[in-house]
Amino acid sequence: QVQLVESGGGLVQAGGSLRLSCAASGTIIFINVMGWYRQAPGKQRELVATIARDGSRNYVDSVKGRFTISRDTLDTVALQMNSLKPEDTAVYYCNANTARSNYWGQGTQVTVSS
């Protein structure tokens, strides 16, 4: 089992920055990929960025050049979000993937005002 706790969401003006953090606990040694997803009101949850155990990263096109995902330790993953836009407003979820299961955090709200 893996437990995930996000922090760092909030309200920011367009053009501003936020940093999200996610702390994992439990059987973290089995985590292969960690990432961030988001869900805006009335929309499906979408992938934002992922980082694999070997450090390879993947981003959705809409955040490339603005967001950076990092995994400094085995049990933490961060998302640095710069040049935020109103369309980035959503609940952001941390995700951890093992060979057997997929785990989610409770989500943290990010609101970008115009």
matplotlib code that plots the C-alpha trace (Angstrom):
import matplotlib.pyplot as plt

x = [0.0, 1.1, -0.3, 0.0, -0.4, -0.3, 0.4, 1.1, -2.1, -3.8, -4.9, -2.5, -2.8, -2.2, 1.5, 2.4, 3.9, 3.1, 4.9, 3.0, 4.6, 3.5, 4.8, 4.5, 4.6, 4.1, 5.7, 7.4, 10.2, 7.7, 6.8, 7.8, 6.2, 5.0, 3.0, 0.5, -3.0, -5.6, -9.4, -11.2, -14.9, -17.0, -13.9, -12.2, -9.1, -6.0, -2.3, -0.1, 3.3, 5.0, 8.5, 9.8, 12.3, 15.0, 14.2, 12.5, 9.8, 6.6, 4.4, 1.0, 1.6, -0.3, 2.2, 5.5, 8.0, 6.0, 5.8, 8.6, 8.2, 11.0, 11.5, 14.4, 13.9, 12.2, 9.2, 8.6, 7.5, 7.1, 5.5, 6.9, 4.3, 5.3, 3.5, 0.2, -2.9, -6.6, -7.0, -4.7, -7.3, -8.2, -7.8, -4.4, -3.8, -0.6, -0.3, 2.0, 2.1, 3.4, 3.4, 0.2, -1.7, -2.4, -2.6, -4.0, -3.7, -6.7, -6.1, -5.2, -7.0, -5.1, -7.0, -5.5, -7.3, -7.2]
y = [0.0, 3.6, 6.7, 10.1, 13.5, 16.7, 20.2, 23.6, 24.5, 27.9, 31.0, 32.9, 35.5, 34.7, 34.7, 33.7, 30.5, 27.7, 24.6, 21.4, 18.7, 15.1, 12.9, 9.2, 6.7, 2.9, 0.5, 3.2, 0.9, -0.5, 2.8, 2.9, 6.2, 9.2, 12.0, 14.8, 14.8, 17.5, 17.7, 21.0, 21.4, 19.5, 17.9, 14.5, 14.0, 14.5, 13.8, 16.8, 15.3, 12.1, 11.1, 7.5, 5.8, 6.4, 10.1, 10.3, 12.9, 13.3, 16.4, 17.2, 19.7, 22.5, 22.8, 22.1, 24.9, 26.1, 23.2, 21.1, 17.8, 16.6, 13.6, 14.5, 11.6, 8.2, 9.4, 12.9, 14.4, 18.1, 20.1, 23.6, 25.6, 28.9, 31.3, 30.0, 30.6, 30.6, 27.4, 25.7, 26.0, 22.5, 20.1, 18.6, 14.9, 13.1, 9.7, 6.7, 3.6, 0.2, -3.0, -4.0, -0.8, 2.8, 5.2, 8.7, 11.5, 13.5, 16.4, 20.0, 23.0, 25.4, 28.5, 31.0, 34.3, 36.5]
z = [0.0, -0.8, 0.8, -0.9, 0.6, -1.5, -0.4, -2.0, -3.8, -3.6, -5.3, -7.6, -10.3, -13.9, -14.7, -11.1, -9.8, -7.4, -6.3, -5.4, -3.3, -2.7, 0.0, -0.3, 2.5, 2.7, 0.3, -1.7, -2.9, -5.4, -7.0, -10.7, -11.9, -10.0, -11.5, -11.3, -12.8, -12.8, -13.1, -13.9, -13.2, -15.8, -17.4, -17.2, -15.2, -17.4, -17.1, -16.4, -15.9, -14.9, -13.8, -13.9, -11.7, -14.2, -14.2, -17.6, -17.7, -19.7, -20.0, -21.5, -24.4, -22.7, -19.8, -21.6, -20.9, -17.9, -15.5, -14.2, -12.4, -10.1, -7.7, -5.4, -3.1, -3.4, -1.5, -2.8, -6.1, -6.8, -9.6, -10.1, -12.0, -13.6, -15.9, -14.7, -16.8, -15.8, -17.7, -15.3, -12.6, -11.4, -8.5, -8.8, -7.8, -7.0, -8.5, -7.8, -10.0, -9.0, -11.0, -9.3, -8.3, -8.9, -6.0, -5.7, -3.2, -2.0, -4.3, -3.9, -5.4, -7.7, -8.8, -11.2, -11.5, -14.6]

ax = plt.figure().add_subplot(projection="3d")
ax.plot(x, y, z, "-o")
ax.set_aspect("equal")
plt.show()
